[in-house]
Amino acid sequence: MKIESYVLSYYRKACEMKPLHVPTMPEGNQRLMESIRDEVVAIAAKQSAEGSKALLRALAHVPTQFPELNEEIERIDGEILKVKSDNLKRPACGPDMGKLVDFAKRIGKVHASDLLAECGDDQSALLALLEVVKGGDEHWAGAVQGRLTNLLVGYDTTARLAKLEAERRGLISFAIELQESLVHCLGRSYAPWLINESTTAKLNAMR
């Protein structure tokens, strides 16, 4: 996984040669004005290149690959796939048809939470309730499906998936923030004005 933060990209782009503003030539000796223009443009190009070289050399030392981070992200991704696979498992038995009809008759009079409590750990009853609620309230359909999955795989797949995804985001965010801190540290020595510029540009991009 390549880590390239917004700030690192901004600094690199800032090192690119910017065209010098050349005012419109007034009436007069065009050859003289062109000569002045060419001299000024050449000086600007040279100084800009010299100034950028030092910063670019420093930025070349900023790491964008972290082998240990890659290994950990791969491990988390593998576990996420396993949890998602577990979440798709279905019971071998079918729904209790008597319960299905009963739930369908009572669903408008009895709250889904009471029906879920009534099912307990009975897979066929949970399947029957799922058939009744899956076309309506997404929350309760998810709750019933979650109870079924927990019975099959022995853990809460929804909570585990949320924890893994948060851990993944946190690791990547940490690496990005640390990289940006290093870039700003280098920027203080070579281009201090870019610190505020890049921070403002990042905030604007996030809005």
C-alpha positions as CSV (number, residue, x, y, z in Angstrom):
1,M,0.0,0.0,0.0
2,K,1.4,3.4,-1.0
3,I,0.9,6.2,1.4
4,E,0.9,9.6,-0.2
5,S,-0.8,12.3,1.9
6,Y,-2.4,15.4,0.6
7,V,0.3,17.5,2.1
8,L,3.1,15.5,0.4
9,S,1.4,15.9,-3.0
10,Y,0.9,19.6,-2.3
11,Y,4.6,20.1,-1.6
12,R,5.7,18.2,-4.6
13,K,3.4,20.2,-6.8
14,A,4.7,23.4,-5.3
15,C,8.1,22.5,-6.6
16,E,7.0,22.6,-10.2
17,M,8.1,25.6,-12.2
18,K,5.4,28.3,-12.2
19,P,5.2,30.6,-15.2
20,L,6.4,34.2,-14.5
21,H,3.8,36.9,-15.0
22,V,4.9,39.0,-18.0
23,P,3.1,42.4,-18.3
24,T,1.7,43.5,-21.7
25,M,4.4,45.3,-23.7
26,P,3.5,48.9,-24.3
27,E,4.3,50.9,-27.4
28,G,8.1,51.4,-27.9
29,N,11.2,49.4,-28.6
30,Q,9.9,45.8,-28.8
31,R,13.3,44.3,-29.2
32,L,14.5,45.9,-26.0
33,M,11.5,44.8,-24.0
34,E,11.8,41.3,-25.3
35,S,15.4,41.3,-24.2
36,I,14.5,42.4,-20.7
37,R,11.7,39.9,-20.6
38,D,13.9,37.0,-21.6
39,E,16.6,37.9,-19.0
40,V,14.1,38.2,-16.2
41,V,12.4,34.9,-17.2
42,A,15.7,33.1,-17.3
43,I,16.7,34.4,-13.8
44,A,13.3,33.3,-12.4
45,A,13.6,29.9,-13.9
46,K,17.1,29.4,-12.6
47,Q,16.3,30.6,-9.0
48,S,13.0,28.6,-8.9
49,A,14.8,25.4,-10.0
50,E,17.6,26.0,-7.4
51,G,15.1,26.6,-4.6
52,S,13.0,23.5,-5.6
53,K,16.0,21.2,-5.8
54,A,16.7,21.3,-2.1
55,L,13.1,20.7,-1.1
56,L,12.7,17.9,-3.6
57,R,15.9,16.2,-2.3
58,A,14.4,16.4,1.2
59,L,11.0,15.1,0.1
60,A,12.7,12.2,-1.6
61,H,13.5,10.8,1.9
62,V,9.8,10.9,2.9
63,P,8.7,7.2,3.0
64,T,5.6,6.2,1.1
65,Q,5.8,2.5,1.7
66,F,5.7,0.8,5.2
67,P,6.2,-3.0,4.9
68,E,4.9,-3.7,8.4
69,L,1.8,-1.6,7.7
70,N,1.2,-3.5,4.5
71,E,1.5,-6.8,6.3
72,E,-1.0,-5.7,9.0
73,I,-3.5,-4.3,6.4
74,E,-3.3,-7.6,4.5
75,R,-4.0,-9.5,7.8
76,I,-7.0,-7.3,8.6
77,D,-8.3,-7.5,5.0
78,G,-8.1,-11.3,5.2
79,E,-10.1,-11.3,8.5
80,I,-12.6,-8.8,7.1
81,L,-13.2,-11.3,4.2
82,K,-13.6,-14.1,6.6
83,V,-16.1,-12.2,8.8
84,K,-18.1,-11.2,5.6
85,S,-18.1,-14.8,4.6
86,D,-19.4,-15.9,8.0
87,N,-22.1,-13.2,7.8
88,L,-23.4,-14.9,4.6
89,K,-23.8,-18.3,6.2
90,R,-27.4,-19.6,6.4
91,P,-29.0,-22.3,8.6
92,A,-29.5,-25.7,7.1
93,C,-33.1,-25.8,8.3
94,G,-36.0,-23.9,6.8
95,P,-38.4,-21.5,8.5
96,D,-41.2,-22.9,10.8
97,M,-44.2,-22.3,8.5
98,G,-46.6,-22.3,11.4
99,K,-44.5,-19.6,13.1
100,L,-44.3,-17.7,9.8
101,V,-48.1,-17.5,9.5
102,D,-48.4,-16.6,13.2
103,F,-45.8,-13.8,13.0
104,A,-47.4,-12.4,9.8
105,K,-50.7,-12.1,11.6
106,R,-49.3,-10.5,14.7
107,I,-46.6,-8.2,13.1
108,G,-48.9,-5.2,13.1
109,K,-50.1,-5.7,16.6
110,V,-46.9,-6.9,18.4
111,H,-43.6,-5.1,18.1
112,A,-40.8,-6.8,16.3
113,S,-38.6,-6.7,19.4
114,D,-41.2,-8.8,21.3
115,L,-41.4,-11.3,18.5
116,L,-37.6,-11.5,18.4
117,A,-37.4,-12.2,22.1
118,E,-40.1,-14.9,21.6
119,C,-37.9,-16.6,19.1
120,G,-35.0,-17.0,21.5
121,D,-32.3,-19.2,19.9
122,D,-34.8,-21.2,17.7
123,Q,-33.3,-21.0,14.2
124,S,-36.5,-22.0,12.4
125,A,-38.5,-19.4,14.3
126,L,-35.9,-16.7,13.6
127,L,-36.0,-17.7,9.9
128,A,-39.8,-17.4,9.9
129,L,-39.6,-13.9,11.6
130,L,-36.9,-12.9,9.0
131,E,-39.2,-13.8,6.2
132,V,-41.9,-11.5,7.7
133,V,-39.8,-8.4,8.5
134,K,-37.2,-8.5,5.7
135,G,-39.5,-6.5,3.3
136,G,-40.2,-3.8,5.9
137,D,-38.1,-2.4,8.7
138,E,-34.4,-2.7,7.8
139,H,-33.3,-2.3,11.4
140,W,-35.2,-5.3,12.6
141,A,-34.4,-7.4,9.6
142,G,-30.8,-6.8,10.4
143,A,-31.3,-7.6,14.1
144,V,-32.9,-10.9,13.2
145,Q,-30.2,-11.7,10.6
146,G,-27.6,-10.8,13.2
147,R,-29.1,-13.2,15.8
148,L,-29.1,-16.0,13.2
149,T,-25.5,-15.4,12.2
150,N,-24.4,-15.3,15.8
151,L,-26.0,-18.7,16.4
152,L,-24.2,-20.1,13.4
153,V,-20.7,-18.7,13.8
154,G,-20.6,-18.0,17.5
155,Y,-19.8,-14.3,17.5
156,D,-21.4,-10.9,16.5
157,T,-20.2,-10.5,12.9
158,T,-21.6,-6.9,12.7
159,A,-19.6,-5.7,15.7
160,R,-16.5,-7.6,14.6
161,L,-16.6,-6.1,11.1
162,A,-17.1,-2.6,12.4
163,K,-14.1,-3.1,14.8
164,L,-11.8,-4.4,12.0
165,E,-12.8,-1.6,9.6
166,A,-12.2,1.0,12.3
167,E,-8.8,-0.5,13.0
168,R,-7.9,-0.5,9.3
169,R,-8.9,3.2,8.9
170,G,-7.0,4.1,12.1
171,L,-3.7,2.5,11.0
172,I,-3.8,4.2,7.6
173,S,-4.8,7.5,9.1
174,F,-1.9,7.3,11.6
175,A,0.6,6.7,8.8
176,I,-0.8,9.6,6.7
177,E,-0.7,12.0,9.7
178,L,2.9,11.0,10.6
179,Q,4.0,11.4,7.0
180,E,2.4,14.9,6.9
181,S,4.2,15.8,10.1
182,L,7.5,14.8,8.5
183,V,6.7,16.8,5.4
184,H,5.9,19.9,7.5
185,C,9.1,19.4,9.5
186,L,11.2,19.4,6.3
187,G,9.1,22.4,5.0
188,R,10.2,24.5,8.0
189,S,13.8,24.3,6.8
190,Y,13.2,24.7,3.0
191,A,9.8,26.3,2.4
192,P,8.1,27.5,5.6
193,W,5.4,29.4,3.7
194,L,4.1,26.1,2.4
195,I,3.0,24.9,5.9
196,N,0.1,27.3,6.1
197,E,-0.6,27.1,2.4
198,S,-0.9,23.3,2.4
199,T,-2.9,23.2,5.6
200,T,-5.4,25.7,4.2
201,A,-5.6,23.9,0.9
202,K,-6.3,20.6,2.7
203,L,-9.1,22.0,4.8
204,N,-10.7,23.6,1.7
205,A,-10.4,20.2,-0.1
206,M,-12.2,18.5,2.8
207,R,-15.2,20.8,2.8
